[in-house]
Amino acid sequence: MGDPRVCFSEATSTTLAQRDVELKLLEFLQLYQPEVYALWASHPDANFDEHGGEKIQGDDESKSSSAGNLHLYRSVHERYVLLSLLGFKDAVERQYCVQPWIVFWVLHTAELLGFKEELYKNISPDALGEFLLACLQEEKADTSMSTKSSDTNVLKGEINNDDKKNDNTTQNTNCSETVFLQPSDKLLDDSNDDGKRLVGFAGGRLAQKPHLAASYAAVCALCMLGNPLHLRSIPRAAIKRWLLELREDDGSFRVHIGGEADVRASYCVAVLVTLLQLEDVVAYKDGRDEKILTRQAAEFVASCQTHEGGFSSASGASEAHGSYTLCGLASLLLMQQPHLCKYTSLRRWLASRQMKFEGGFNGRTNKLVDSCYSYWVGASHVLMGVGEAYARFFTQKGGAQSLTAREIMLLDQAQLIDVSSISLINEDDWYKAEETCQEQLGNVKAFMNTLSSPSTSSFFDEEVGDFLFNQRRQMLYILSCCQDKVMGGLKDKPECPNDTYHTCYALSGMSLAQNLQYMPTPPLSEGIIYKESISRGYIPGERDEYGVVLTLNDSNNDKKKEEKNQELLCPINPIFNIHRSGVLTALRLWGGKSFLC
């Protein structure tokens, strides 16, 4: 018997999978894309799933969203996050090599939802910090000597008595703090550094090697915890030597000794160097030192940009990817080489990532929607604007004076420059340039907001925000299709399971769409560009003035205002994907800085 669907010779597994996703979203489309739903309703495929079987019309989750329950289910998500960390011991058994990541995902989600303090009532932040430090491992420089590394005996089952004594993960107890292991005093003794050992964070306490991805997660989590004692315990000189050992001749870095080299590694290195201020650390006892973030390192990152416009994993790869693009853009910013990016082709590729039907992003051309790309692609949109502004700041005469108010706001959100002290030099020229920019923006938005006919979706199609994607549609997909309203947490797409990874990155992307439209701290001094921009309406002073959040179409209603606050998330730095306060803690600890440059 033939396939009951209308079949075409061009059909592939990818197009069939895309069709199945759209079928699962029929109820969602009926409410928010009625024109598209009208086309599907009469299509023969509407009654069949991906495998040709009869399809039950509508998805329960989509129906509940269609019933007017469109909001963020904070309480169930908070419970999910708390249980994820309280159940850390069981999670480790399933995800043994990503233990610092579990802490990062859970802690950052709590940060976004604004309930870290509640989390700390159940699990001490000191216990979390001690666990992360316990993931520090020493590595041998020569891969041929890897059998002598500290984790090899564990692999052979030769665990010494000290390891058995300190390993509390096997204890059956409800006290969460007994789950975490104590760090090695030798690794944390930076004052007695021998100038030779190489140290990095591993995916766990035992039987693992130092890895850049685990190091990124651990350091960012420690910055979120914000305890200076934990941060000062990090052996920065040994970590710097490890990073230099990972560097290849072409400027790339390997994720671990003997591992692969790609743009993810470059990003992790750039973040570690920045948050730990490693360029200021003397790595060797003989006074010899090397810079980590060299021009060559930036050129390798730039070589990963493909003909499509996005970034791939390495210079020899051909397919652009959302997460690699974020890594590439952020790396060039932290390496202070933003002008190496080709922004014209990048703009075209990023603008193509938002799905027409769903409103969410995909990560590659002709792939399916996935909520995690709300951050990877959404943040790339933000960093594209940051990069263009940052490049002009470095290359054009006048520096910040050559930037618009909105560009200055983006640089401030990324904590790249201190814009609170930038004064107007030539006020008349600046005002004229700003008025011209505002007029151009107004014309573009008027054109984009011209609808062929009024519909229930007009509010969601209205052009708001400064980025080249529909921020309301992006949040609509997350709130309508990706929440687990019973167990809590978020997921890839309807009918997928929830997990801490998608919970973290879906909410991160939603935060970016909400919070990068207002000044975090209004300056008070007269004659400052920021203050003048607010007083003249060039940039909003509060997030409520911008109208990106879904419920703002009825912001005069007290109930709607309460619902809007329910949906608002804490802001993040788009480069690091942590709150600005975590970045500030690290910068002030090592050198008294408040901004990256």
C-alpha positions in Angstrom: 0.0 0.0 0.0 1.4 3.4 -0.9 2.1 6.3 1.3 -1.2 8.1 2.0 0.5 11.4 1.8 1.0 13.3 -1.4 4.6 12.3 -2.3 7.1 14.2 -4.4 10.4 12.9 -5.7 12.1 15.9 -4.0 10.9 14.9 -0.6 13.6 14.1 1.9 13.8 13.0 5.5 14.4 16.7 6.4 11.4 18.0 4.6 9.2 15.3 6.0 10.4 16.1 9.5 9.7 19.8 9.0 6.2 18.9 7.8 5.7 16.8 10.9 6.7 19.8 13.1 4.2 22.0 11.4 1.5 19.4 11.8 2.1 19.3 15.5 1.7 23.0 15.6 -1.7 23.2 13.8 -3.6 24.5 16.9 -0.8 27.0 17.5 -1.0 28.1 13.8 -4.8 28.4 14.0 -4.6 31.1 16.6 -1.3 32.9 15.7 -1.0 32.2 11.9 -4.6 31.9 10.7 -3.6 32.4 7.1 -1.1 29.5 7.2 -3.6 27.4 9.1 -6.2 27.9 6.4 -3.8 26.5 3.9 -3.0 23.5 6.0 -6.6 22.7 7.0 -7.4 21.6 3.4 -4.1 19.9 2.8 -4.2 16.0 2.6 -1.1 15.8 4.9 -3.1 17.4 7.7 -4.5 14.0 8.7 -1.2 12.1 8.7 1.9 12.1 10.8 5.5 11.8 9.6 5.3 8.1 9.2 2.0 8.1 7.2 -0.2 7.1 10.1 -3.5 8.8 11.0 -2.8 12.0 13.0 -5.0 13.2 15.9 -5.7 16.8 15.2 -4.2 19.2 17.6 -1.6 18.9 20.3 -2.8 19.2 23.9 -0.1 21.6 24.8 -0.9 23.9 21.8 -4.6 23.7 22.7 -3.9 24.9 26.2 -1.9 27.8 24.8 -4.6 28.6 22.4 -7.1 28.9 25.3 -5.5 32.1 26.4 -3.0 30.7 28.9 0.0 32.4 27.2 2.4 33.2 30.0 5.6 31.9 31.7 4.9 29.1 34.2 7.4 30.4 36.7 6.5 28.3 39.7 6.7 25.0 37.9 10.0 26.0 36.3 11.4 27.1 39.6 10.5 23.7 41.1 12.0 21.9 38.2 15.3 23.8 38.6 15.4 23.2 42.3 14.7 19.4 41.9 17.3 19.2 39.1 20.0 20.4 41.5 18.7 18.5 44.5 18.8 15.4 42.3 22.3 16.3 41.1 23.7 12.9 42.3 21.3 11.0 40.0 22.0 13.4 37.1 25.7 12.8 37.5 25.2 9.1 36.9 23.5 9.9 33.5 25.7 12.8 32.5 29.0 12.1 34.2 31.2 14.1 31.8 29.2 17.4 32.1 28.9 17.9 35.8 30.0 21.6 35.7 27.5 22.2 32.9 24.7 20.9 35.0 25.5 23.4 37.7 25.8 26.2 35.1 22.5 25.4 33.4 20.6 25.1 36.7 22.3 28.1 38.3 21.8 30.4 35.3 18.2 29.4 34.9 17.7 30.3 38.6 19.4 33.6 37.8 17.1 34.3 34.9 14.0 33.5 36.9 15.3 35.6 39.8 15.2 33.0 42.5 18.8 32.2 43.2 18.4 33.2 46.9 15.6 30.6 47.2 17.9 28.1 45.6 20.6 28.8 48.1 18.2 28.1 51.0 18.2 24.5 49.8 21.8 24.2 48.5 24.6 26.3 49.9 26.5 28.4 47.3 29.7 27.5 49.2 28.9 23.8 48.5 28.4 24.5 44.8 31.7 26.5 44.7 33.6 23.8 46.4 32.2 21.2 44.0 33.3 23.2 41.0 36.8 23.7 42.4 36.9 19.9 43.0 36.7 19.5 39.2 40.1 21.0 38.7 42.5 18.4 37.3 46.2 18.5 36.4 47.2 17.6 32.9 50.5 16.5 31.4 51.8 18.6 28.5 53.0 15.6 26.4 50.1 13.4 25.2 52.4 10.4 25.2 52.6 10.8 29.0 48.8 10.7 29.4 49.0 7.3 31.1 50.8 9.1 34.0 48.1 11.7 34.4 46.2 11.9 37.7 43.1 10.3 36.3 44.7 7.2 34.7 44.8 5.1 37.9 41.1 5.7 38.4 40.4 4.4 34.9 42.3 1.2 35.8 40.3 0.9 39.0 43.3 1.8 41.2 41.6 4.4 43.4 43.7 5.3 46.4 42.4 5.6 49.9 42.2 9.3 49.9 40.0 9.3 46.8 37.7 6.7 48.5 37.6 8.8 51.7 36.7 12.0 49.9 34.2 10.5 47.4 30.8 11.2 49.0 28.8 10.6 45.8 27.9 7.1 46.9 26.4 8.0 50.2 22.6 7.7 50.5 21.6 10.9 52.1 19.2 13.8 51.5 21.8 16.3 52.5 22.8 17.9 49.2 26.1 19.2 50.5 27.6 15.8 51.1 27.3 15.2 47.3 30.1 17.6 46.6 33.8 16.7 46.8 36.6 18.7 48.2 39.2 20.2 45.8 42.8 19.2 45.9 44.9 21.5 48.1 47.8 21.1 45.7 45.9 22.3 42.8 44.5 25.3 44.6 47.9 26.4 46.1 48.7 29.1 43.5 51.2 30.7 45.9 53.5 27.7 45.6 53.1 27.3 41.8 56.0 25.4 40.3 55.8 27.2 37.0 55.3 23.9 35.2 52.0 22.2 36.0 49.0 22.5 33.7 45.6 22.7 35.2 42.0 23.0 33.9 38.5 22.1 34.9 37.3 18.6 34.0 33.8 17.3 33.5 33.9 15.9 37.0 36.0 15.0 40.0 37.3 11.6 38.9 38.5 9.8 35.8 38.3 12.9 33.5 40.7 15.2 31.7 40.7 19.0 31.8 38.5 20.3 29.0 37.8 23.8 27.7 34.0 23.4 27.7 33.9 22.2 31.3 36.3 25.1 32.2 34.0 27.6 30.6 31.0 26.3 32.5 32.8 26.1 35.8 34.3 29.6 35.7 31.0 31.2 34.6 29.2 29.4 37.4 31.8 30.6 39.9 31.3 34.1 38.6 27.5 33.7 39.1 28.1 32.5 42.7 30.2 35.6 43.2 32.4 34.4 46.1 35.8 36.1 45.8 37.4 33.3 47.9 36.4 30.7 45.4 37.5 32.8 42.4 40.9 33.5 44.1 41.4 29.8 44.6 41.6 29.3 40.9 45.2 28.6 39.9 45.4 31.2 37.1 49.1 30.7 36.2 48.6 26.9 35.8 45.5 27.5 33.7 47.3 30.0 31.5 50.0 27.5 30.8 47.4 24.9 30.0 45.7 27.2 27.5 49.1 28.0 25.8 49.7 24.2 25.6 46.4 23.8 23.8 47.2 26.4 21.2 48.0 25.3 17.6 50.3 26.9 15.1 47.3 28.4 13.1 46.0 30.2 16.2 43.3 27.7 17.0 43.0 25.8 20.3 42.2 22.2 21.1 39.4 21.5 23.5 41.8 19.3 25.5 45.3 17.9 24.9 45.0 15.6 21.9 41.4 16.8 21.2 39.8 18.6 18.3 40.5 22.2 17.5 37.5 24.4 16.6 35.8 27.8 17.1 34.1 26.5 20.3 37.6 26.2 21.9 38.5 29.7 20.8 35.4 31.1 22.4 36.0 29.2 25.7 39.6 30.4 25.8 38.5 34.0 25.1 36.0 33.8 28.0 38.5 32.3 30.4 41.2 34.8 29.5 38.7 37.7 30.0 37.0 36.6 33.2 40.2 35.5 34.9 42.3 38.3 33.4 44.9 35.8 32.4 46.9 38.2 30.1 48.0 40.0 33.3 49.3 36.7 34.9 52.9 35.7 34.6 52.8 32.1 33.6 56.5 31.0 34.0 59.0 31.4 36.8 61.7 32.6 34.5 59.7 35.7 33.6 59.0 34.4 30.1 55.4 35.1 29.1 53.2 34.8 26.1 50.0 36.5 25.0 47.1 34.1 24.6 44.6 36.1 22.5 46.9 37.0 19.6 46.0 38.5 16.2 46.5 35.0 14.8 43.9 33.6 17.2 41.4 36.1 15.9 42.3 35.4 12.3 41.6 31.7 12.8 38.2 32.6 14.2 37.5 34.9 11.2 38.5 32.1 8.8 35.6 30.0 10.2 33.1 32.3 8.6 31.6 30.5 5.6 30.2 31.6 2.2 26.7 31.4 3.8 27.7 34.2 6.2 27.5 32.3 9.5 30.5 30.6 11.2 31.3 26.9 11.0 33.4 24.8 13.4 36.7 25.3 11.7 38.3 27.0 8.6 38.0 23.8 6.6 34.3 23.2 7.4 31.6 24.5 5.1 28.2 24.6 6.9 27.4 27.6 9.1 25.8 26.8 12.5 24.0 29.0 15.1 26.2 28.1 18.1 29.4 28.3 16.2 28.3 31.7 15.0 27.8 32.9 18.5 31.2 31.5 19.5 32.9 33.3 16.5 31.3 36.7 17.1 31.9 36.7 20.8 35.5 35.6 20.3 36.3 38.4 17.9 34.8 40.9 20.4 36.8 39.6 23.3 39.9 39.5 21.1 39.2 43.2 20.1 39.2 42.3 16.4 35.5 42.8 15.5 36.4 44.3 12.1 37.5 40.8 10.8 33.9 39.7 10.5 32.0 40.0 7.2 28.8 41.6 8.5 26.9 41.9 5.2 26.8 38.1 4.6 26.3 37.5 8.3 23.3 39.7 8.4 21.7 37.8 5.5 22.3 34.4 7.1 21.1 35.4 10.5 17.9 37.0 9.2 17.1 33.7 7.5 17.2 31.7 10.7 13.8 32.6 12.1 11.2 30.1 11.0 8.2 31.6 9.2 5.5 29.3 10.7 6.9 28.7 14.2 8.6 32.0 15.0 11.6 30.2 16.7 15.0 29.8 15.2 16.8 26.9 13.5 20.5 26.5 13.7 21.4 25.6 10.1 19.9 26.1 6.7 16.9 23.8 6.1 16.9 22.4 9.6 14.1 22.2 12.2 13.2 24.8 14.8 14.9 24.4 18.2 14.3 26.5 21.3 18.0 26.5 22.3 18.7 28.6 19.3 16.8 31.4 20.9 20.1 32.1 22.6 22.6 30.9 20.1 21.0 32.7 17.1 19.3 35.4 19.1 22.5 36.4 20.9 24.3 36.3 17.5 21.8 39.0 16.3 22.7 41.1 19.3 26.4 40.6 18.9 26.3 41.4 15.2 25.1 44.9 16.2 27.6 45.1 19.0 30.4 44.0 16.6 29.6 46.6 14.0 29.4 49.3 16.6 32.6 48.1 18.3 34.5 48.0 14.9 33.5 51.7 14.2 34.5 52.6 17.8 38.1 51.3 17.0 38.5 52.3 13.4 36.6 55.6 12.9 37.9 59.0 14.0 36.0 60.2 17.0 35.5 56.8 18.6 32.2 56.8 20.5 31.2 60.2 19.0 30.7 58.4 15.7 28.1 56.0 17.2 24.4 56.3 17.5 22.7 56.2 20.9 21.4 52.7 20.3 24.8 51.4 19.3 26.3 52.9 22.5 23.6 51.2 24.5 24.5 47.8 23.0 28.2 48.3 23.9 27.1 49.1 27.4 25.0 46.0 27.6 27.9 43.9 26.5 30.1 45.7 29.1 32.7 46.5 26.5 33.2 50.2 27.2 32.3 52.6 29.9 29.7 54.8 28.2 28.6 56.6 31.4 31.5 59.0 31.0 31.3 59.7 27.3 30.5 63.4 26.9 29.2 65.3 23.9 31.9 67.2 22.0 30.0 68.6 19.0 26.4 68.6 20.1 24.9 70.1 16.9 26.5 67.5 14.7 25.5 64.6 17.0 21.9 65.8 17.3 21.6 66.1 13.5 23.1 62.6 13.0 20.7 61.1 15.6 17.6 62.8 14.1 18.6 61.4 10.7 19.0 57.9 12.1 15.7 58.1 14.0 13.9 59.2 10.8 15.4 56.3 8.8 14.4 53.8 11.5 10.9 55.2 11.6 10.6 54.8 7.8 11.8 51.2 7.9 9.5 50.3 10.8 6.5 52.0 9.1 7.2 49.9 6.0 7.6 46.7 8.0 4.4 47.3 9.9 2.3 47.8 6.9 0.0 44.7 6.8 -2.0 43.7 3.8 -5.1 43.1 6.0 -5.8 43.3 9.7 -5.7 40.0 11.5 -5.3 38.4 15.0 -1.6 38.1 14.4 -1.0 41.8 13.7 0.3 42.4 17.2 2.9 39.7 16.9 3.9 40.8 13.4 4.5 44.4 14.5 8.1 45.5 14.1 9.5 46.2 17.5 13.1 46.1 18.8 16.4 46.8 17.1 17.3 43.3 15.8 16.7 41.6 12.5 14.2 39.1 13.8 10.7 39.3 15.2 11.2 39.4 19.0 7.6 38.8 19.8 7.3 35.8 17.5 10.4 34.3 19.1 9.0 34.7 22.6 5.6 33.4 21.4 7.2 30.1 20.2 8.9 29.6 23.5 5.9 30.4 25.7 3.4 28.5 23.5 5.2 25.5 22.4 8.2 24.8 24.6 7.1 24.9 28.2 6.4 21.7 30.2 3.5 23.0 32.2 3.3 20.0 34.5 6.8 18.9 35.3 8.4 22.3 34.6 11.4 23.1 32.4 11.5 23.8 28.7 12.1 21.7 25.7 13.3 21.7 22.1 9.8 21.6 20.5 6.4 20.1 21.2 6.4 16.4 22.2 10.1 16.5 23.1 11.2 15.9 26.7 12.2 18.8 28.9 15.9 19.1 30.0 18.1 21.6 31.8 20.0 22.5 28.6 17.0 23.7 26.7 15.5 25.3 29.8 18.7 27.4 30.2 19.1 28.5 26.6 15.4 29.0 25.7 15.1 31.4 28.7 18.4 33.1 27.8 17.1 33.9 24.4 13.8 35.1 25.8 15.8 37.4 28.2 17.8 38.9 25.3 14.6 39.7 23.4 13.2 41.5 26.4 16.0 43.2 28.2 18.4 44.6 25.6 16.1 47.5 24.9 16.7 49.7 28.0 19.5 51.2 30.0 20.4 49.1 33.0 21.7 52.1 35.1 20.7 55.6 34.0 23.6 58.1 34.3 23.1 61.3 36.3 25.8 63.6 34.9 24.7 66.3 32.5 26.2 66.4 29.0 26.6 62.6 28.9 25.5 61.1 25.6 23.5 58.4 27.4 21.5 61.0 29.4 20.9 63.2 26.4 19.7 60.2 24.4 17.1 59.3 27.0 15.8 62.8 27.5 15.3 63.2 23.7 13.7 59.7 23.3 16.5 58.2 21.2 16.7 55.2 23.6 14.3 54.1 26.3 15.1 54.7 29.9 13.0 51.7 31.1 12.1 48.4 29.6 8.4 49.3 29.9 8.8 52.0 27.3 9.8 49.7 24.5 6.8 47.4 24.0 8.6 44.2 23.2 7.1 42.0 25.9 4.0 40.2 24.8 1.4 41.7 27.2 2.3 45.3 26.4 -0.6 45.6 24.0 -2.7 46.3 27.0 -0.2 47.8 29.5 -2.7 50.1 31.1 -4.6 47.2 32.5 -3.3 46.3 36.0 -3.8 42.6 35.4 -1.8 42.8 32.2 1.0 44.6 34.0 1.1 41.9 36.5 1.2 39.2 33.8 4.0 41.2 32.0 6.1 41.2 35.1 5.5 37.4 35.4 7.1 37.0 31.9 10.0 39.3 32.4 13.4 37.7 33.0 16.6 39.1 34.4 19.0 40.6 31.8 22.2 38.9 30.8 25.4 39.8 29.1 25.1 38.4 25.6 28.8 37.5 25.2 29.1 35.3 28.3 25.4 34.3 28.9 25.6 35.3 32.6 24.2 38.3 34.5 26.2 41.5 34.2 27.0 41.3 38.0 28.9 38.1 37.5 31.1 39.7 34.8 31.6 42.7 37.1 32.6 40.6 40.0 35.4 38.9 38.0 36.6 42.2 36.5 36.8 44.0 39.8 38.4 41.1 41.6 41.5 40.9 39.3 42.1 44.5 38.3 39.5 46.9 39.6 38.0 47.2 36.1 34.3 47.8 35.5 34.3 47.2 31.7 36.2 44.9 29.4 38.1 47.7 27.6 
